[in-house]
Amino acid sequence: MKNLGKIVLFLLLVQYSALASVKATVDATSIEVGEMVTYSLHISGVDIQRPNIQSLCGTDVISTSSQTSIEMKNGDVSRSNILSYKFMP
């Protein structure tokens, strides 16, 4: 019975992971003290929520920006967000 529960949980996780994807990038590979860095999250899926990020690497986020696109194919709606956070470590 325990195995059946694990299999059902695994199938649910696989199903929901196929509905959304997240990719994180940083605009620089190396920085020095005082340089500004942009951390970007590329989030796509059906029902996505924006994370509330106030600080990164122990420093406050200086500015944020977002870009949203909505796509409809054969009646299926998908959203894509690019969230950018600037901070100065």
C-alpha positions in Angstrom: 0.0 0.0 0.0 2.9 2.4 0.7 4.3 1.8 -2.8 0.9 2.7 -4.3 1.0 6.0 -2.5 4.5 6.8 -3.7 3.6 6.0 -7.3 0.5 8.2 -7.2 2.6 11.0 -5.6 5.3 10.6 -8.3 2.7 10.7 -11.1 1.1 13.9 -9.7 4.5 15.6 -9.4 5.5 14.6 -13.0 2.1 16.0 -14.2 2.5 19.3 -12.5 6.2 19.7 -13.4 5.2 19.4 -17.0 2.8 22.3 -16.7 5.5 24.8 -15.5 9.1 25.6 -15.9 11.5 28.0 -14.2 14.9 29.1 -15.4 17.2 31.5 -13.4 20.0 33.5 -15.0 22.5 36.1 -13.9 23.9 38.7 -16.3 27.5 38.4 -15.1 29.8 35.5 -14.4 32.1 37.5 -12.1 31.6 40.9 -10.4 33.4 43.2 -8.0 32.1 45.0 -5.0 29.8 47.9 -6.0 28.8 46.5 -9.3 25.1 45.9 -10.1 23.9 42.4 -11.0 20.6 41.5 -12.6 19.0 38.2 -11.6 16.3 37.0 -14.0 13.6 34.4 -13.5 12.0 33.0 -16.7 8.7 31.3 -15.5 6.3 29.7 -17.9 3.2 27.6 -17.4 -0.5 27.5 -17.0 -1.2 28.9 -13.5 2.0 30.6 -12.3 2.5 32.9 -9.4 5.2 35.5 -9.0 7.6 35.0 -6.1 8.1 37.9 -3.6 11.9 38.4 -3.5 13.0 41.2 -1.2 16.7 40.4 -0.9 19.4 38.4 -2.8 22.8 37.3 -1.5 22.1 39.1 1.8 21.5 42.5 0.1 18.3 44.3 -0.7 16.8 44.3 -4.2 17.3 47.8 -5.7 14.8 47.6 -8.5 12.5 45.1 -10.2 11.0 44.7 -13.6 8.7 42.2 -15.3 7.6 41.2 -18.8 4.5 39.0 -19.3 3.3 37.3 -22.4 0.1 35.2 -22.8 -0.2 32.6 -25.6 -3.2 30.7 -26.7 -2.9 27.5 -28.9 -5.9 25.4 -29.7 -7.8 26.8 -26.7 -4.9 26.1 -24.3 -3.6 29.3 -22.5 0.0 29.5 -21.3 1.7 32.4 -19.6 5.4 33.4 -19.6 6.9 35.8 -17.2 10.4 37.3 -17.1 11.1 38.8 -13.7 14.3 40.8 -13.2 15.8 41.8 -9.9 18.7 44.3 -9.7 20.9 44.1 -6.6 24.4 45.3 -5.6 26.3 42.7 -3.5 
